[in-house]
Amino acid sequence: MSKYKVIFNGEEDDEIFDTYEEAESHALYLCSCTRDGSETLNMSNPGDYEYNENSYKNPEYEIIETNK
């Protein structure tokens, strides 16, 4: 039975998921965390951490099939 892994911003995540949907849900969660973190850094020190919601690009992710 196939398992799935997430590659997020070019780095392979250690977690293995039973379904594609679980892997995609995790990847979307990571995207959300990245966005929230960017907003938080900007609020704490806007001079060093620029953030503009209109120009924010979601991180890239890929879901791959593995046989582990």
Phi, psi and omega in degrees: 000136182286148174238167185228147176231160179249133169253116186243120183053040177083358180246132181283127178284148183284336185288144177243134185244148181284330182232158177298321182297320177296318179295318179294321177299319178295318180297319178293325175298316179297321176299317179297317180297321179296317180295313179298319179296321178296318178296316182297315179298319179295321179293325183279331181204078186297336180291328182263335184234093181284137178213129177224116185301327181288333182252005180292132177250131177295145176297157180269143176218157179221143177249125182243154178268137179225157181251023182281000000 
